[in-house]
Amino acid sequence: MQEGGGRLETGKEAAAVYKTEKATLYYADFLEIAGSMEDNSVDMVFTDPPFELAGGGMKNGKLNYEGGEIFRNYGFSTKNIPFTEWIPEIYRILKSRRYFYVMTNDRNIFSIHKACVDCNFKFCELLVLDKKMTVPSTYYPKRAEFILMYRKGNYRKSHFLGSTVIEERMPRGKEKRHPTEKPVSMIEHLVLCSTLENEVCFDPFMGSGSTGEACIRADRRFIGVEIEDKWFTVSQNRIMQL
C-alpha cells in the first residue's frame, strides 16, 4: 500500500475503505452506507449505474475486456437496483447549486429521468457520447450513449465548454479494465466544466475507477463506492498508480 500513499481500513459497515490524499474508496453497497454520508456533502456526482445491457434484440450479445473474459447481460449481481432507490440519496448528499451526471442507454433514459424529477432534480441537458464505433442491433446499429445532466437547486455559473455532443474513443484492448468502461478524458471534461479545484466528486457505482482517475487528474477530490470485490480491487490499484 505504500506505493500509492494510501491505506486500507476495515470496519463493520464496509468491508474496506481505501484512502489516499485525494481519494476515498468504499468496498460496500451504496444503499447500505448512504445513510452515513452527510446531507449536502459532495460537489458533483458522475456515475454509470448498473442496469441490464440493451442488446438491441440480440440474444447472445457479449463484450470482451482485459483478461480475455466474456461479459454477458447477466454478468453483474447489482444490475437490478431500482433508480428510485438510489437517486433520492444522490439528491440528498449533493450540495445545492451542484450537478449530477448519469450515463444511460436509450432503454433506460425515461425511467432515470422520471426518478430524477420526482425527487426535485432540475433537468439541464441531454449530452450525447459519440463512441466513434457502432454496436450491432436489430434495428439501426448503435453508435451513441447518453448522459443526463441535472442540477440541485438554482443554476451555478460554470465554464461549460464544447457542445452537447462529446466525441471520444472508447477504451479498447489492454487499456480497457471494465466491460462498460467510459473514457477518462470525457469524465475529466465534465468534472472540469462543473467543479472547482479541490471540490469533491462522487461515484456510487465506480466500477474500475474511471471517475476517480478523472477527478485526480483534474485536481479534485474523489469518493467512490463499489460492491463487487473484483472491481473494487481494480479501482484501488488504479488509484495507487496515479
Buried (B, 14 or more C-beta within 10 A) or exposed (E): EEEBEBEEEEEEEBBBBBBBEBBBBBBBBBBEBBEEBEEEEBBBBBBBBBBEBBBBEBEEBEBEBBEEEEBEBEBBEBEEBEBEEBBBBBBBBBBEBBBBBBBBBEEBBEBBBEBBEEBEBBEBBEBBBEBEEEBEBEEEEBBBBBBBBBBBBEEBEBEBEEEEEBEBEBBEEEEBBBBBBBBBEBBBBBBBBBBEEEBBBBBBBBBBBBBBBBBBBBBBBBBBBBBBEEBBBBBBBBBBEB
